[in-house]
Amino acid sequence: MAKDNMIRHTHWNANRFDISGKLVEVIEKLQAKLKEIPEEYRPTAEIDVEMEQYEYDTSYFVQVTISYERPMTAEEIVLRDQHIKEIEERRRQWDLLQLEQLKKKYEK
């Protein structure tokens, strides 16, 4: 599979309440989440933990994300390609507009 047809898929988003508790229980929950990922993609699985503490408060927010890399589906490839074409067309329209404005400016 071509590298450009791979996507990082978010498997699980959790907050601090989803991963709080006894260490054994948290590890078991994470192992269960790993087992839910198709075996061939497990080597690409990653966990990301972000914490944000609020400036005027003692509270904080923790976000835990588990993701893995997998091939894009045929539908995702079509959507990506459509999006690329739309961006290219917008850039072309912008360039034509700029060209027209420069012609007006310098052809006087």
C-alpha positions as CSV (number, residue, x, y, z in Angstrom):
1,M,0.0,0.0,0.0
2,A,1.4,3.4,-1.0
3,K,2.3,5.6,2.0
4,D,0.1,8.4,0.7
5,N,-2.9,6.1,1.0
6,M,-2.4,5.5,4.7
7,I,-4.4,7.4,7.4
8,R,-4.0,7.8,11.1
9,H,-7.3,6.5,12.5
10,T,-8.5,7.7,15.9
11,H,-9.6,4.5,17.7
12,W,-10.6,5.9,21.1
13,N,-10.9,9.3,22.7
14,A,-11.1,9.4,26.5
15,N,-10.9,11.8,29.3
16,R,-9.4,11.5,32.8
17,F,-12.6,9.8,34.1
18,D,-12.2,7.0,31.6
19,I,-8.7,6.2,32.7
20,S,-8.9,6.9,36.4
21,G,-8.8,4.2,39.0
22,K,-6.6,1.3,40.0
23,L,-3.5,0.9,37.8
24,V,-4.4,-2.8,37.1
25,E,-7.8,-1.7,35.9
26,V,-6.5,1.1,33.7
27,I,-3.9,-1.3,32.2
28,E,-6.6,-3.9,31.5
29,K,-8.8,-1.2,29.8
30,L,-5.8,-0.1,27.6
31,Q,-5.0,-3.7,26.7
32,A,-8.7,-4.3,25.7
33,K,-8.5,-1.2,23.5
34,L,-5.3,-2.5,21.9
35,K,-7.0,-5.9,21.2
36,E,-9.9,-4.0,19.4
37,I,-7.4,-2.7,16.9
38,P,-7.0,-5.1,13.9
39,E,-3.9,-7.2,14.6
40,E,-2.0,-6.1,11.4
41,Y,-2.2,-2.4,12.5
42,R,-1.3,-2.8,16.2
43,P,2.4,-2.1,15.6
44,T,1.4,1.4,14.5
45,A,-0.8,2.1,17.6
46,E,0.0,5.2,19.6
47,I,-1.4,6.8,22.7
48,D,-1.4,10.5,23.2
49,V,-2.1,12.2,26.5
50,E,-2.8,15.9,26.7
51,M,-3.4,17.9,29.8
52,E,-4.7,21.4,30.1
53,Q,-4.9,23.2,33.4
54,Y,-7.1,26.3,33.6
55,E,-5.4,29.5,34.5
56,Y,-7.8,30.8,37.1
57,D,-8.9,27.4,38.5
58,T,-7.4,24.4,40.0
59,S,-9.3,22.1,37.7
60,Y,-7.7,20.5,34.6
61,F,-8.7,18.6,31.5
62,V,-7.0,15.4,30.3
63,Q,-7.6,14.0,26.9
64,V,-6.3,10.5,26.0
65,T,-6.3,9.4,22.3
66,I,-5.4,6.0,20.9
67,S,-4.8,5.9,17.2
68,Y,-3.3,3.7,14.6
69,E,-2.3,3.8,11.0
70,R,-4.3,2.0,8.4
71,P,-4.9,2.1,4.7
72,M,-7.6,4.5,3.5
73,T,-10.9,3.1,2.4
74,A,-11.9,3.5,-1.2
75,E,-14.4,6.1,-0.1
76,E,-11.8,8.0,1.9
77,I,-9.5,8.1,-1.2
78,V,-12.3,9.5,-3.4
79,L,-13.1,12.2,-0.8
80,R,-9.5,13.1,-0.4
81,D,-9.0,13.3,-4.2
82,Q,-12.2,15.5,-4.5
83,H,-10.9,17.8,-1.8
84,I,-7.5,18.1,-3.5
85,K,-9.3,19.0,-6.8
86,E,-11.4,21.6,-5.0
87,I,-8.4,23.2,-3.5
88,E,-6.5,23.2,-6.8
89,E,-9.5,24.9,-8.5
90,R,-9.7,27.5,-5.8
91,R,-6.0,28.3,-6.2
92,R,-6.4,28.5,-10.0
93,Q,-9.4,30.9,-9.6
94,W,-7.3,33.0,-7.1
95,D,-4.3,33.0,-9.5
96,L,-6.6,34.1,-12.4
97,L,-8.0,36.9,-10.3
98,Q,-4.5,38.1,-9.3
99,L,-3.4,37.9,-13.0
100,E,-6.4,40.0,-14.0
101,Q,-5.7,42.6,-11.3
102,L,-2.0,42.8,-12.3
103,K,-2.9,43.2,-15.9
104,K,-5.2,46.1,-15.1
105,K,-2.5,47.7,-12.9
106,Y,0.4,47.4,-15.4
107,E,-1.2,47.6,-18.8
108,K,-2.3,51.2,-18.4
